[in-house]
Amino acid sequence: MNKPIFDVTRFDIEQEIMEIGSFVNILKQYADAIYDGQYVSTSEDDIHTTLHGFANLLDSHLDRMMESHCKHYCLNQYSENVFDDK
């Protein structure tokens, strides 16, 4: 069995979920700034690139949350192999 270096607790998973809530607020502020004219971009490409950057950040966070989930519930590479011939 591959044990993780650090145990993942319920607190760790809750913290990762709360971080998404903070990121939602950042996205809303960005959208409001664009809508209100506070953020004036020189091109639509700037906004497109920014939104893709946000998507990449969320993808990265999703990967971290899935890793924590697998560690906490001993799934995938963290599961005990009951068919191991040791």
Secondary structure by P-SEA (a helix, b strand, c coil): cccccccccaaaaaaaaaaaaaaaaaaaaaaaaaaacccccccaaaaaaaaaaaaaaaaaaaaaaaaaaaaaaccccccccccccc
